[in-house]
Amino acid sequence: METALDIASWLFLLTGSLFAVVGGIGLLRLPDFYARIHGGGITDTMGAGLVLVGLTFQAGDWLVVFKLVMILFFLLLTSPTSAHALSKSAMAHGIRPLLAEEEEESSPS
Amino acid sequence: MFTAALLAILVTMGLALARAALGPTVFDRILALNMFGTKTVLLIAVIGFITHRPDFLDLGLVYALLNFIGVIAVLRFSRFGHFADPEDEEEAD
C-alpha cells in the first residue's frame, strides 16, 4: 500500500513538474501576448493540479488532504478569472493578437 | 521525489522571471507575475511536505488569494490610474 501510494505520487509529481516546465518554456517562446496566456494557463491548471494531487497521496491526515483540495479549488477558480481580466485589459489597452494573415504578409513563401 | 518537483517549480519560476524581465508590454510582466505567484503557492506546499510541517498549507492558501487580489489590483491601476470603481468618476465634486 505504501509503495503504491509512493508510485502514484511520484507519477503525479513528475508529470505535474513536466507540465509546469513546459508551460514556463511556452511563456518564453510563444510569439504573442495572447498565446503566452495559454502558457501560463497550462502551469496553473495541469501543473498545479497534478502536483497538488500528487501531494495528497503523501498526506498523512485528512485535514491536509482537505487543505490541498481547497488550494486547488481556489487556484482553479482564480486563474481563469485573472487570465480573462488580463486579456480584457490588454484588449482595452489596444494590444491586438498576431493573426495568420499578418505572418503570411511578412514572410511570403 | 519532492526535490525533483521543487527543482522543476524553481526552474519554472526562473522562466517566469525571465519573461517578466523581457516582456515588451506591461501585460506580459503582469502575466509573468501571476504565474510566479501561483508557482510560489506550489513551492510553499512542496516545502511544507519536505519539512514535515502541514501548517505551510495555510500560508499557501492565503498567498493564493493574495496573489489573485494583487493581480486584479495591478490591472485596475494600470487601466484606470486609480483603485476606485469606474462609476465614481462621474461624482467628482
N, CA and C atoms of all chains as a GROMACS GRO file, in nm:
protein
  606
    1MET      N    1   0.084  -0.121   0.000
    1MET     CA    2   0.000   0.000   0.000
    1MET      C    3   0.087   0.125   0.000
    2GLU      N    4   0.193   0.121   0.081
    2GLU     CA    5   0.281   0.238   0.086
    2GLU      C    6   0.350   0.260  -0.047
    3THR      N    7   0.399   0.149  -0.107
    3THR     CA    8   0.469   0.166  -0.233
    3THR      C    9   0.374   0.205  -0.345
    4ALA      N   10   0.249   0.159  -0.340
    4ALA     CA   11   0.153   0.202  -0.442
    4ALA      C   12   0.126   0.350  -0.431
    5LEU      N   13   0.112   0.400  -0.306
    5LEU     CA   14   0.094   0.544  -0.287
    5LEU      C   15   0.216   0.621  -0.333
    6ASP      N   16   0.335   0.565  -0.303
    6ASP     CA   17   0.456   0.635  -0.344
    6ASP      C   18   0.470   0.641  -0.495
    7ILE      N   19   0.437   0.528  -0.560
    7ILE     CA   20   0.446   0.527  -0.707
    7ILE      C   21   0.347   0.625  -0.767
    8ALA      N   22   0.225   0.628  -0.711
    8ALA     CA   23   0.125   0.721  -0.763
    8ALA      C   24   0.169   0.865  -0.744
    9SER      N   25   0.224   0.896  -0.626
    9SER     CA   26   0.263   1.035  -0.604
    9SER      C   27   0.386   1.072  -0.687
   10TRP      N   28   0.479   0.976  -0.707
   10TRP     CA   29   0.592   1.000  -0.799
   10TRP      C   30   0.540   1.038  -0.937
   11LEU      N   31   0.444   0.957  -0.986
   11LEU     CA   32   0.391   0.978  -1.121
   11LEU      C   33   0.328   1.116  -1.135
   12PHE      N   34   0.242   1.148  -1.038
   12PHE     CA   35   0.172   1.276  -1.047
   12PHE      C   36   0.267   1.393  -1.031
   13LEU      N   37   0.362   1.381  -0.938
   13LEU     CA   38   0.454   1.493  -0.917
   13LEU      C   39   0.542   1.515  -1.038
   14LEU      N   40   0.592   1.406  -1.098
   14LEU     CA   41   0.679   1.423  -1.214
   14LEU      C   42   0.602   1.478  -1.333
   15THR      N   43   0.479   1.426  -1.355
   15THR     CA   44   0.401   1.478  -1.467
   15THR      C   45   0.364   1.625  -1.445
   16GLY      N   46   0.328   1.658  -1.322
   16GLY     CA   47   0.295   1.798  -1.294
   16GLY      C   48   0.415   1.889  -1.310
   17SER      N   49   0.533   1.843  -1.269
   17SER     CA   50   0.653   1.924  -1.287
   17SER      C   51   0.684   1.940  -1.435
   18LEU      N   52   0.663   1.834  -1.512
   18LEU     CA   53   0.688   1.843  -1.656
   18LEU      C   54   0.596   1.945  -1.720
   19PHE      N   55   0.468   1.942  -1.682
   19PHE     CA   56   0.374   2.041  -1.737
   19PHE      C   57   0.413   2.182  -1.695
   20ALA      N   58   0.460   2.198  -1.572
   20ALA     CA   59   0.498   2.331  -1.525
   20ALA      C   60   0.616   2.384  -1.607
   21VAL      N   61   0.717   2.298  -1.631
   21VAL     CA   62   0.834   2.344  -1.708
   21VAL      C   63   0.795   2.373  -1.852
   22VAL      N   64   0.707   2.287  -1.910
   22VAL     CA   65   0.663   2.310  -2.048
   22VAL      C   66   0.587   2.442  -2.058
   23GLY      N   67   0.502   2.469  -1.959
   23GLY     CA   68   0.430   2.596  -1.959
   23GLY      C   69   0.524   2.714  -1.945
   24GLY      N   70   0.629   2.698  -1.863
   24GLY     CA   71   0.726   2.806  -1.849
   24GLY      C   72   0.803   2.831  -1.977
   25ILE      N   73   0.841   2.723  -2.045
   25ILE     CA   74   0.910   2.739  -2.174
   25ILE      C   75   0.817   2.804  -2.275
   26GLY      N   76   0.688   2.765  -2.270
   26GLY     CA   77   0.592   2.827  -2.361
   26GLY      C   78   0.577   2.975  -2.334
   27LEU      N   79   0.583   3.012  -2.204
   27LEU     CA   80   0.574   3.153  -2.170
   27LEU      C   81   0.688   3.231  -2.233
   28LEU      N   82   0.805   3.169  -2.245
   28LEU     CA   83   0.919   3.241  -2.301
   28LEU      C   84   0.916   3.242  -2.452
   29ARG      N   85   0.873   3.130  -2.514
   29ARG     CA   86   0.897   3.117  -2.657
   29ARG      C   87   0.777   3.149  -2.745
   30LEU      N   88   0.658   3.160  -2.689
   30LEU     CA   89   0.544   3.186  -2.774
   30LEU      C   90   0.550   3.329  -2.827
   31PRO      N   91   0.504   3.353  -2.950
   31PRO     CA   92   0.533   3.481  -3.014
   31PRO      C   93   0.445   3.597  -2.971
   32ASP      N   94   0.329   3.570  -2.914
   32ASP     CA   95   0.231   3.675  -2.894
   32ASP      C   96   0.188   3.677  -2.747
   33PHE      N   97   0.140   3.793  -2.702
   33PHE     CA   98   0.097   3.802  -2.561
   33PHE      C   99  -0.020   3.708  -2.534
   34TYR      N  100  -0.117   3.704  -2.626
   34TYR     CA  101  -0.235   3.622  -2.602
   34TYR      C  102  -0.201   3.474  -2.606
   35ALA      N  103  -0.097   3.435  -2.681
   35ALA     CA  104  -0.052   3.296  -2.678
   35ALA      C  105   0.019   3.264  -2.548
   36ARG      N  106   0.086   3.365  -2.491
   36ARG     CA  107   0.157   3.339  -2.365
   36ARG      C  108   0.061   3.316  -2.250
   37ILE      N  109  -0.060   3.371  -2.260
   37ILE     CA  110  -0.159   3.345  -2.155
   37ILE      C  111  -0.187   3.195  -2.150
   38HIS      N  112  -0.184   3.129  -2.266
   38HIS     CA  113  -0.205   2.985  -2.267
   38HIS      C  114  -0.092   2.914  -2.196
   39GLY      N  115   0.032   2.963  -2.215
   39GLY     CA  116   0.145   2.904  -2.143
   39GLY      C  117   0.129   2.914  -1.993
   40GLY      N  118   0.083   3.031  -1.947
   40GLY     CA  119   0.059   3.044  -1.804
   40GLY      C  120  -0.055   2.956  -1.756
   41GLY      N  121  -0.157   2.943  -1.843
   41GLY     CA  122  -0.271   2.862  -1.805
   41GLY      C  123  -0.238   2.715  -1.792
   42ILE      N  124  -0.142   2.666  -1.872
   42ILE     CA  125  -0.101   2.526  -1.860
   42ILE      C  126  -0.043   2.500  -1.723
   43THR      N  127   0.043   2.591  -1.675
   43THR     CA  128   0.102   2.568  -1.544
   43THR      C  129  -0.001   2.579  -1.434
   44ASP      N  130  -0.099   2.669  -1.450
   44ASP     CA  131  -0.196   2.688  -1.342
   44ASP      C  132  -0.293   2.573  -1.332
   45THR      N  133  -0.330   2.511  -1.442
   45THR     CA  134  -0.430   2.405  -1.436
   45THR      C  135  -0.364   2.267  -1.427
   46MET      N  136  -0.292   2.228  -1.534
   46MET     CA  137  -0.235   2.093  -1.531
   46MET      C  138  -0.119   2.082  -1.434
   47GLY      N  139  -0.028   2.179  -1.437
   47GLY     CA  140   0.088   2.171  -1.350
   47GLY      C  141   0.049   2.172  -1.203
   48ALA      N  142  -0.027   2.273  -1.164
   48ALA     CA  143  -0.066   2.285  -1.023
   48ALA      C  144  -0.156   2.172  -0.982
   49GLY      N  145  -0.251   2.132  -1.070
   49GLY     CA  146  -0.343   2.026  -1.036
   49GLY      C  147  -0.273   1.894  -1.011
   50LEU      N  148  -0.183   1.856  -1.103
   50LEU     CA  149  -0.116   1.727  -1.087
   50LEU      C  150  -0.021   1.728  -0.968
   51VAL      N  151   0.050   1.840  -0.946
   51VAL     CA  152   0.141   1.845  -0.831
   51VAL      C  153   0.063   1.834  -0.701
   52LEU      N  154  -0.050   1.906  -0.692
   52LEU     CA  155  -0.128   1.901  -0.568
   52LEU      C  156  -0.192   1.765  -0.547
   53VAL      N  157  -0.238   1.701  -0.656
   53VAL     CA  158  -0.294   1.567  -0.640
   53VAL      C  159  -0.184   1.469  -0.599
   54GLY      N  160  -0.064   1.486  -0.656
   54GLY     CA  161   0.047   1.402  -0.614
   54GLY      C  162   0.084   1.421  -0.470
   55LEU      N  163   0.067   1.544  -0.418
   55LEU     CA  164   0.096   1.568  -0.277
   55LEU      C  165  -0.008   1.505  -0.186
   56THR      N  166  -0.133   1.493  -0.234
   56THR     CA  167  -0.235   1.435  -0.146
   56THR      C  168  -0.207   1.289  -0.116
   57PHE      N  169  -0.136   1.220  -0.206
   57PHE     CA  170  -0.105   1.080  -0.178
   57PHE      C  171  -0.004   1.065  -0.067
   58GLN      N  172   0.071   1.172  -0.040
   58GLN     CA  173   0.172   1.167   0.065
   58GLN      C  174   0.122   1.222   0.197
   59ALA      N  175  -0.001   1.268   0.199
   59ALA     CA  176  -0.052   1.330   0.320
   59ALA      C  177  -0.091   1.223   0.420
   60GLY      N  178  -0.066   1.250   0.548
   60GLY     CA  179  -0.100   1.152   0.650
   60GLY      C  180  -0.234   1.174   0.713
   61ASP      N  181  -0.290   1.292   0.694
   61ASP     CA  182  -0.408   1.332   0.768
   61ASP      C  183  -0.515   1.380   0.671
   62TRP      N  184  -0.642   1.363   0.704
   62TRP     CA  185  -0.749   1.408   0.614
   62TRP      C  186  -0.758   1.558   0.607
   63LEU      N  187  -0.713   1.626   0.714
   63LEU     CA  188  -0.716   1.772   0.714
   63LEU      C  189  -0.619   1.827   0.610
   64VAL      N  190  -0.502   1.760   0.594
   64VAL     CA  191  -0.404   1.804   0.495
   64VAL      C  192  -0.461   1.785   0.354
   65VAL      N  193  -0.531   1.672   0.334
   65VAL     CA  194  -0.593   1.648   0.203
   65VAL      C  195  -0.697   1.756   0.174
   66PHE      N  196  -0.776   1.791   0.279
   66PHE     CA  197  -0.877   1.894   0.260
   66PHE      C  198  -0.815   2.027   0.226
   67LYS      N  199  -0.703   2.061   0.293
   67LYS     CA  200  -0.638   2.189   0.263
   67LYS      C  201  -0.582   2.190   0.122
   68LEU      N  202  -0.523   2.078   0.079
   68LEU     CA  203  -0.471   2.073  -0.058
   68LEU      C  204  -0.584   2.087  -0.159
   69VAL      N  205  -0.697   2.023  -0.132
   69VAL     CA  206  -0.812   2.034  -0.223
   69VAL      C  207  -0.862   2.178  -0.227
   70MET      N  208  -0.858   2.248  -0.112
   70MET     CA  209  -0.903   2.387  -0.110
   70MET      C  210  -0.807   2.476  -0.189
   71ILE      N  211  -0.676   2.450  -0.178
   71ILE     CA  212  -0.581   2.527  -0.257
   71ILE      C  213  -0.606   2.506  -0.406
   72LEU      N  214  -0.628   2.380  -0.445
   72LEU     CA  215  -0.654   2.350  -0.585
   72LEU      C  216  -0.782   2.416  -0.632
   73PHE      N  217  -0.884   2.414  -0.547
   73PHE     CA  218  -1.012   2.474  -0.582
   73PHE      C  219  -0.996   2.625  -0.605
   74PHE      N  220  -0.923   2.692  -0.514
   74PHE     CA  221  -0.904   2.836  -0.532
   74PHE      C  222  -0.821   2.867  -0.654
   75LEU      N  223  -0.718   2.786  -0.680
   75LEU     CA  224  -0.636   2.810  -0.799
   75LEU      C  225  -0.718   2.791  -0.926
   76LEU      N  226  -0.803   2.687  -0.928
   76LEU     CA  227  -0.883   2.664  -1.047
   76LEU      C  228  -0.991   2.770  -1.065
   77LEU      N  229  -1.035   2.834  -0.954
   77LEU     CA  230  -1.132   2.940  -0.968
   77LEU      C  231  -1.066   3.070  -1.012
   78THR      N  232  -0.949   3.101  -0.953
   78THR     CA  233  -0.896   3.235  -0.973
   78THR      C  234  -0.810   3.248  -1.096
   79SER      N  235  -0.746   3.142  -1.143
   79SER     CA  236  -0.657   3.164  -1.257
   79SER      C  237  -0.732   3.188  -1.388
   80PRO      N  238  -0.848   3.123  -1.417
   80PRO     CA  239  -0.919   3.168  -1.537
   80PRO      C  240  -0.971   3.311  -1.526
   81THR      N  241  -1.009   3.352  -1.404
   81THR     CA  242  -1.057   3.488  -1.387
   81THR      C  243  -0.946   3.589  -1.413
   82SER      N  244  -0.825   3.562  -1.360
   82SER     CA  245  -0.715   3.655  -1.386
   82SER      C  246  -0.677   3.655  -1.533
   83ALA      N  247  -0.682   3.537  -1.598
   83ALA     CA  248  -0.647   3.532  -1.740
   83ALA      C  249  -0.748   3.614  -1.820
   84HIS      N  250  -0.877   3.603  -1.785
   84HIS     CA  251  -0.977   3.679  -1.857
   84HIS      C  252  -0.961   3.828  -1.832
   85ALA      N  253  -0.936   3.866  -1.706
   85ALA     CA  254  -0.919   4.008  -1.676
   85ALA      C  255  -0.796   4.064  -1.747
   86LEU      N  256  -0.690   3.983  -1.754
   86LEU     CA  257  -0.566   4.026  -1.820
   86LEU      C  258  -0.590   4.047  -1.968
   87SER      N  259  -0.657   3.951  -2.034
   87SER     CA  260  -0.676   3.965  -2.178
   87SER      C  261  -0.775   4.077  -2.208
   88LYS      N  262  -0.873   4.097  -2.120
   88LYS     CA  263  -0.968   4.206  -2.143
   88LYS      C  264  -0.900   4.342  -2.128
   89SER      N  265  -0.813   4.352  -2.027
   89SER     CA  266  -0.740   4.479  -2.011
   89SER      C  267  -0.646   4.504  -2.128
   90ALA      N  268  -0.581   4.397  -2.176
   90ALA     CA  269  -0.489   4.415  -2.289
   90ALA      C  270  -0.565   4.456  -2.414
   91MET      N  271  -0.683   4.397  -2.433
   91MET     CA  272  -0.764   4.434  -2.550
   91MET      C  273  -0.810   4.578  -2.540
   92ALA      N  274  -0.849   4.620  -2.417
   92ALA     CA  275  -0.892   4.759  -2.400
   92ALA      C  276  -0.775   4.855  -2.414
   93HIS      N  277  -0.654   4.807  -2.385
   93HIS     CA  278  -0.536   4.893  -2.397
   93HIS      C  279  -0.490   4.907  -2.540
   94GLY      N  280  -0.536   4.815  -2.628
   94GLY     CA  281  -0.503   4.830  -2.768
   94GLY      C  282  -0.409   4.725  -2.822
   95ILE      N  283  -0.374   4.625  -2.743
   95ILE     CA  284  -0.286   4.520  -2.793
   95ILE      C  285  -0.369   4.422  -2.875
   96ARG      N  286  -0.326   4.397  -2.996
   96ARG     CA  287  -0.402   4.311  -3.085
   96ARG      C  288  -0.330   4.178  -3.103
   97PRO      N  289  -0.403   4.067  -3.119
   97PRO     CA  290  -0.336   3.938  -3.137
   97PRO      C  291  -0.269   3.927  -3.273
   98LEU      N  292  -0.166   3.842  -3.278
   98LEU     CA  293  -0.092   3.820  -3.401
   98LEU      C  294  -0.170   3.719  -3.484
   99LEU      N  295  -0.223   3.761  -3.598
   99LEU     CA  296  -0.307   3.671  -3.677
   99LEU      C  297  -0.227   3.609  -3.790
  100ALA      N  298  -0.284   3.506  -3.852
  100ALA     CA  299  -0.210   3.432  -3.953
  100ALA      C  300  -0.190   3.516  -4.077
  101GLU      N  301  -0.285   3.608  -4.110
  101GLU     CA  302  -0.271   3.685  -4.233
  101GLU      C  303  -0.149   3.775  -4.224
  102GLU      N  304  -0.120   3.829  -4.102
  102GLU     CA  305  -0.004   3.917  -4.088
  102GLU      C  306   0.123   3.840  -4.110
  103GLU      N  307   0.128   3.713  -4.062
  103GLU     CA  308   0.250   3.636  -4.079
  103GLU      C  309   0.272   3.602  -4.226
  104GLU      N  310   0.160   3.575  -4.298
  104GLU     CA  311   0.179   3.542  -4.438
  104GLU      C  312   0.226   3.663  -4.517
  105GLU      N  313   0.179   3.783  -4.476
  105GLU     CA  314   0.223   3.902  -4.547
  105GLU      C  315   0.370   3.930  -4.521
  106SER      N  316   0.415   3.903  -4.397
  106SER     CA  317   0.552   3.939  -4.363
  106SER      C  318   0.651   3.839  -4.419
  107SER      N  319   0.611   3.711  -4.436
  107SER     CA  320   0.707   3.612  -4.486
  107SER      C  321   0.645   3.538  -4.602
  108PRO      N  322   0.654   3.589  -4.723
  108PRO     CA  323   0.595   3.520  -4.838
  108PRO      C  324   0.676   3.397  -4.874
  109SER      N  325   0.609   3.282  -4.878
  109SER     CA  326   0.683   3.159  -4.909
  109SER      C  327   0.596   3.064  -4.988
  110MET      N  328   1.175   1.260  -0.455
  110MET     CA  329   1.056   1.295  -0.533
  110MET      C  330   1.016   1.438  -0.509
  111PHE      N  331   1.022   1.480  -0.383
  111PHE     CA  332   0.987   1.620  -0.358
  111PHE      C  333   1.094   1.714  -0.410
  112THR      N  334   1.218   1.672  -0.406
  112THR     CA  335   1.324   1.760  -0.456
  112THR      C  336   1.314   1.777  -0.606
  113ALA      N  337   1.272   1.673  -0.678
  113ALA     CA  338   1.253   1.688  -0.823
  113ALA      C  339   1.144   1.789  -0.852
  114ALA      N  340   1.032   1.778  -0.781
  114ALA     CA  341   0.924   1.875  -0.802
  114ALA      C  342   0.969   2.014  -0.762
  115LEU      N  343   1.046   2.022  -0.654
  115LEU     CA  344   1.097   2.152  -0.608
  115LEU      C  345   1.184   2.217  -0.713
  116LEU      N  346   1.276   2.139  -0.771
  116LEU     CA  347   1.364   2.194  -0.874
  116LEU      C  348   1.286   2.237  -0.997
  117ALA      N  349   1.186   2.155  -1.036
  117ALA     CA  350   1.108   2.192  -1.154
  117ALA      C  351   1.030   2.320  -1.130
  118ILE      N  352   0.973   2.334  -1.010
  118ILE     CA  353   0.898   2.456  -0.981
  118ILE      C  354   0.992   2.576  -0.977
  119LEU      N  355   1.112   2.559  -0.924
  119LEU     CA  356   1.208   2.670  -0.921
  119LEU      C  357   1.250   2.709  -1.062
  120VAL      N  358   1.268   2.609  -1.150
  120VAL     CA  359   1.302   2.639  -1.290
  120VAL      C  360   1.189   2.717  -1.356
  121THR      N  361   1.064   2.675  -1.328
  121THR     CA  362   0.951   2.747  -1.386
  121THR      C  363   0.944   2.890  -1.336
  122MET      N  364   0.973   2.910  -1.206
  122MET     CA  365   0.972   3.046  -1.154
  122MET      C  366   1.082   3.129  -1.219
  123GLY      N  367   1.198   3.067  -1.245
  123GLY     CA  368   1.303   3.140  -1.315
  123GLY      C  369   1.262   3.179  -1.456
  124LEU      N  370   1.191   3.089  -1.525
  124LEU     CA  371   1.142   3.121  -1.659
  124LEU      C  372   1.040   3.234  -1.654
  125ALA      N  373   0.954   3.233  -1.551
  125ALA     CA  374   0.856   3.341  -1.539
  125ALA      C  375   0.927   3.474  -1.513
  126LEU      N  376   1.033   3.472  -1.432
  126LEU     CA  377   1.108   3.595  -1.407
  126LEU      C  378   1.175   3.644  -1.534
  127ALA      N  379   1.221   3.549  -1.619
  127ALA     CA  380   1.282   3.590  -1.745
  127ALA      C  381   1.181   3.661  -1.834
  128ARG      N  382   1.058   3.609  -1.836
  128ARG     CA  383   0.954   3.676  -1.914
  128ARG      C  384   0.918   3.810  -1.852
  129ALA      N  385   0.921   3.819  -1.720
  129ALA     CA  386   0.891   3.947  -1.656
  129ALA      C  387   0.998   4.050  -1.689
  130ALA      N  388   1.122   4.005  -1.707
  130ALA     CA  389   1.228   4.100  -1.742
  130ALA      C  390   1.224   4.134  -1.890
  131LEU      N  391   1.185   4.036  -1.974
  131LEU     CA  392   1.190   4.056  -2.118
  131LEU      C  393   1.070   4.128  -2.173
  132GLY      N  394   0.950   4.094  -2.120
  132GLY     CA  395   0.823   4.121  -2.184
  132GLY      C  396   0.809   4.261  -2.242
  133PRO      N  397   0.783   4.271  -2.370
  133PRO     CA  398   0.778   4.406  -2.428
  133PRO      C  399   0.666   4.492  -2.373
  134THR      N  400   0.552   4.432  -2.338
  134THR     CA  401   0.443   4.513  -2.285
  134THR      C  402   0.431   4.488  -2.135
  135VAL      N  403   0.357   4.577  -2.070
  135VAL     CA  404   0.340   4.563  -1.926
  135VAL      C  405   0.252   4.444  -1.893
  136PHE      N  406   0.166   4.404  -1.989
  136PHE     CA  407   0.077   4.291  -1.961
  136PHE      C  408   0.153   4.159  -1.960
  137ASP      N  409   0.264   4.151  -2.039
  137ASP     CA  410   0.349   4.033  -2.029
  137ASP      C  411   0.406   4.022  -1.890
  138ARG      N  412   0.443   4.136  -1.833
  138ARG     CA  413   0.503   4.133  -1.700
  138ARG      C  414   0.400   4.095  -1.595
  139ILE      N  415   0.276   4.144  -1.611
  139ILE     CA  416   0.172   4.109  -1.514
  139ILE      C  417   0.140   3.960  -1.524
  140LEU      N  418   0.138   3.908  -1.646
  140LEU     CA  419   0.114   3.765  -1.665
  140LEU      C  420   0.223   3.683  -1.599
  141ALA      N  421   0.350   3.724  -1.617
  141ALA     CA  422   0.460   3.652  -1.556
  141ALA      C  423   0.452   3.660  -1.404
  142LEU      N  424   0.407   3.773  -1.353
  142LEU     CA  425   0.395   3.788  -1.208
  142LEU      C  426   0.286   3.698  -1.152
  143ASN      N  427   0.176   3.686  -1.224
  143ASN     CA  428   0.068   3.598  -1.182
  143ASN      C  429   0.116   3.455  -1.178
  144MET      N  430   0.189   3.415  -1.281
  144MET     CA  431   0.241   3.278  -1.284
  144MET      C  432   0.342   3.255  -1.173
  145PHE      N  433   0.424   3.356  -1.145
  145PHE     CA  434   0.520   3.346  -1.036
  145PHE      C  435   0.447   3.324  -0.904
  146GLY      N  436   0.334   3.394  -0.886
  146GLY     CA  437   0.259   3.379  -0.763
  146GLY      C  438   0.200   3.241  -0.746
  147THR      N  439   0.143   3.185  -0.855
  147THR     CA  440   0.085   3.052  -0.841
  147THR      C  441   0.192   2.947  -0.822
  148LYS      N  442   0.309   2.967  -0.883
  148LYS     CA  443   0.418   2.872  -0.857
  148LYS      C  444   0.469   2.886  -0.715
  149THR      N  445   0.463   3.007  -0.658
  149THR     CA  446   0.501   3.022  -0.517
  149THR      C  447   0.409   2.941  -0.427
  150VAL      N  448   0.281   2.936  -0.461
  150VAL     CA  449   0.187   2.857  -0.381
  150VAL      C  450   0.227   2.710  -0.385
  151LEU      N  451   0.262   2.661  -0.505
  151LEU     CA  452   0.305   2.522  -0.516
  151LEU      C  453   0.434   2.498  -0.440
  152LEU      N  454   0.525   2.597  -0.448
  152LEU     CA  455   0.653   2.585  -0.376
  152LEU      C  456   0.631   2.575  -0.227
  153ILE      N  457   0.539   2.657  -0.174
  153ILE     CA  458   0.510   2.653  -0.031
  153ILE      C  459   0.453   2.517   0.007
  154ALA      N  460   0.364   2.463  -0.077
  154ALA     CA  461   0.305   2.333  -0.045
  154ALA      C  462   0.411   2.223  -0.045
  155VAL      N  463   0.501   2.225  -0.146
  155VAL     CA  464   0.603   2.120  -0.154
  155VAL      C  465   0.702   2.132  -0.039
  156ILE      N  466   0.740   2.256  -0.004
  156ILE     CA  467   0.833   2.275   0.108
  156ILE      C  468   0.768   2.231   0.238
  157GLY      N  469   0.638   2.254   0.249
  157GLY     CA  470   0.567   2.206   0.368
  157GLY      C  471   0.572   2.056   0.381
  158PHE      N  472   0.569   1.985   0.268
  158PHE     CA  473   0.579   1.840   0.274
  158PHE      C  474   0.720   1.794   0.300
  159ILE      N  475   0.819   1.870   0.248
  159ILE     CA  476   0.958   1.830   0.269
  159ILE      C  477   0.995   1.842   0.416
  160THR      N  478   0.953   1.952   0.479
  160THR     CA  479   0.994   1.976   0.617
  160THR      C  480   0.896   1.919   0.719
  161HIS      N  481   0.798   1.841   0.671
  161HIS     CA  482   0.701   1.776   0.760
  161HIS      C  483   0.625   1.875   0.847
  162ARG      N  484   0.587   1.988   0.789
  162ARG     CA  485   0.508   2.087   0.859
  162ARG      C  486   0.382   2.115   0.779
  163PRO      N  487   0.271   2.053   0.814
  163PRO     CA  488   0.150   2.076   0.735
  163PRO      C  489   0.090   2.215   0.753
  164ASP      N  490   0.146   2.297   0.845
  164ASP     CA  491   0.092   2.432   0.861
  164ASP      C  492   0.122   2.520   0.742
  165PHE      N  493   0.220   2.482   0.661
  165PHE     CA  494   0.255   2.566   0.546
  165PHE      C  495   0.141   2.574   0.446
  166LEU      N  496   0.051   2.478   0.448
  166LEU     CA  497  -0.059   2.480   0.352
  166LEU      C  498  -0.152   2.598   0.378
  167ASP      N  499  -0.164   2.639   0.504
  167ASP     CA  500  -0.243   2.759   0.532
  167ASP      C  501  -0.182   2.881   0.468
  168LEU      N  502  -0.047   2.890   0.477
  168LEU     CA  503   0.022   3.002   0.412
  168LEU      C  504  -0.001   3.000   0.261
  169GLY      N  505   0.003   2.880   0.203
  169GLY     CA  506  -0.019   2.868   0.060
  169GLY      C  507  -0.157   2.914   0.020
  170LEU      N  508  -0.255   2.876   0.100
  170LEU     CA  509  -0.393   2.916   0.071
  170LEU      C  510  -0.407   3.068   0.075
  171VAL      N  511  -0.348   3.130   0.180
  171VAL     CA  512  -0.357   3.276   0.192
  171VAL      C  513  -0.286   3.342   0.075
  172TYR      N  514  -0.170   3.288   0.038
  172TYR     CA  515  -0.096   3.352  -0.071
  172TYR      C  516  -0.165   3.337  -0.206
  173ALA      N  517  -0.239   3.226  -0.224
  173ALA     CA  518  -0.314   3.213  -0.350
  173ALA      C  519  -0.416   3.326  -0.363
  174LEU      N  520  -0.486   3.353  -0.252
  174LEU     CA  521  -0.585   3.460  -0.257
  174LEU      C  522  -0.518   3.597  -0.272
  175LEU      N  523  -0.408   3.619  -0.200
  175LEU     CA  524  -0.338   3.747  -0.210
  175LEU      C  525  -0.287   3.772  -0.350
  176ASN      N  526  -0.236   3.668  -0.414
  176ASN     CA  527  -0.183   3.681  -0.549
  176ASN      C  528  -0.292   3.721  -0.645
  177PHE      N  529  -0.410   3.658  -0.630
  177PHE     CA  530  -0.522   3.690  -0.719
  177PHE      C  531  -0.564   3.836  -0.702
  178ILE      N  532  -0.580   3.878  -0.576
  178ILE     CA  533  -0.622   4.015  -0.550
  178ILE      C  534  -0.517   4.113  -0.600
  179GLY      N  535  -0.390   4.078  -0.583
  179GLY     CA  536  -0.283   4.167  -0.629
  179GLY      C  537  -0.282   4.185  -0.779
  180VAL      N  538  -0.304   4.076  -0.853
  180VAL     CA  539  -0.304   4.086  -0.999
  180VAL      C  540  -0.422   4.170  -1.045
  181ILE      N  541  -0.539   4.151  -0.984
  181ILE     CA  542  -0.656   4.230  -1.022
  181ILE      C  543  -0.634   4.377  -0.988
  182ALA      N  544  -0.570   4.403  -0.874
  182ALA     CA  545  -0.544   4.543  -0.836
  182ALA      C  546  -0.446   4.609  -0.932
  183VAL      N  547  -0.341   4.536  -0.972
  183VAL     CA  548  -0.244   4.594  -1.065
  183VAL      C  549  -0.310   4.620  -1.201
  184LEU      N  550  -0.399   4.529  -1.244
  184LEU     CA  551  -0.468   4.551  -1.371
  184LEU      C  552  -0.558   4.672  -1.365
  185ARG      N  553  -0.629   4.687  -1.253
  185ARG     CA  554  -0.718   4.802  -1.240
  185ARG      C  555  -0.638   4.932  -1.237
  186PHE      N  556  -0.525   4.929  -1.168
  186PHE     CA  557  -0.443   5.050  -1.159
  186PHE      C  558  -0.382   5.084  -1.294
  187SER      N  559  -0.339   4.981  -1.368
  187SER     CA  560  -0.276   5.011  -1.496
  187SER      C  561  -0.378   5.056  -1.598
  188ARG      N  562  -0.505   5.021  -1.578
  188ARG     CA  563  -0.605   5.064  -1.675
  188ARG      C  564  -0.663   5.200  -1.641
  189PHE      N  565  -0.696   5.223  -1.513
  189PHE     CA  566  -0.766   5.345  -1.477
  189PHE      C  567  -0.676   5.450  -1.412
  190GLY      N  568  -0.565   5.411  -1.356
  190GLY     CA  569  -0.480   5.506  -1.287
  190GLY      C  570  -0.513   5.520  -1.140
  191HIS      N  571  -0.620   5.456  -1.094
  191HIS     CA  572  -0.654   5.461  -0.951
  191HIS      C  573  -0.724   5.332  -0.916
  192PHE      N  574  -0.751   5.313  -0.788
  192PHE     CA  575  -0.809   5.187  -0.743
  192PHE      C  576  -0.960   5.195  -0.723
  193ALA      N  577  -1.020   5.313  -0.743
  193ALA     CA  578  -1.163   5.326  -0.716
  193ALA      C  579  -1.243   5.263  -0.828
  194ASP      N  580  -1.372   5.247  -0.805
  194ASP     CA  581  -1.461   5.193  -0.907
  194ASP      C  582  -1.476   5.292  -1.021
  195PRO      N  583  -1.496   5.247  -1.142
  195PRO     CA  584  -1.506   5.340  -1.254
  195PRO      C  585  -1.626   5.433  -1.245
  196GLU      N  586  -1.732   5.389  -1.169
  196GLU     CA  587  -1.851   5.475  -1.163
  196GLU      C  588  -1.827   5.599  -1.080
  197ASP      N  589  -1.721   5.598  -0.998
  197ASP     CA  590  -1.700   5.712  -0.908
  197ASP      C  591  -1.649   5.834  -0.982
  198GLU      N  592  -1.613   5.818  -1.111
  198GLU     CA  593  -1.552   5.932  -1.178
  198GLU      C  594  -1.655   6.037  -1.211
  199GLU      N  595  -1.784   5.994  -1.227
  199GLU     CA  596  -1.884   6.097  -1.259
  199GLU      C  597  -1.922   6.178  -1.139
  200GLU      N  598  -1.890   6.129  -1.018
  200GLU     CA  599  -1.937   6.201  -0.899
  200GLU      C  600  -1.830   6.296  -0.846
  201ALA      N  601  -1.753   6.354  -0.933
  201ALA     CA  602  -1.648   6.445  -0.886
  201ALA      C  603  -1.709   6.574  -0.832
  202ASP      N  604  -1.658   6.620  -0.716
  202ASP     CA  605  -1.717   6.743  -0.659
  202ASP      C  606  -1.607   6.841  -0.616
   0.00000   0.00000   0.00000
